Amino acid sequence: MQRHFYLCDDIGDLKLISSELENNGFSKPQIHLISKTQGTQHLDTFMPITDEIFKSLLLGNYNLYLSAFIAVLITIVSYFYGFILFSLVWFSLAVVVLFFTFFTNQAHNLFVNTNNTVDPEMIKSEIASGRYVLLVELSSRQEPQLKRVVTKHPELKMAGNHEVFLN
């Protein structure tokens, strides 16, 4: 999924562009007009998330300590109850988790990749100064239609885009 952010000074132009987008196959839920009256809280729901959340899940120190503790606990409990095969399976699983915790590249994560050119602070300051934001959510198949509509309107200024895709 992609999100494209555009800035414009005239809400009338944005309403015209929105209707043109709808005529070119976009649905109303894909098109968002954001103004100063709505506030930036509405905009925050569309901003790209940082991958710090995902990094902390796999690469955080707490996960490391918790994984090691659970691996040792399962091994000790299964040894005392005589479940040698059970211990071997769970210990092997714990080793795999610890491997990913230690050796995964911190610049990337396993869950989400983002291509991001959005500056949320710049967009918020533009909204505060009275400009309007047109946000269009689209799939890669809809890019030609969006470009066709946007090129007809030179008053639109590209404020950024971001794409989220699962690995």
Secondary structure, DSSP 8 states (H G I E B T S, - for coil): -EEEEEEES-HHHHHHHHHHHHHTT--GGGEEEE-TTT-HHHHHTTS---THHHHHHHH-HHHHHHHHHHHHHHHHHHHHHT-HHHHHHHHHHHHHHHHHHHHS-TTS-SSEEEEE---HHHHHHHHHTT-EEEEEEE-GGGHHHHHHHHHT-TT-EEEEEEEEEE-
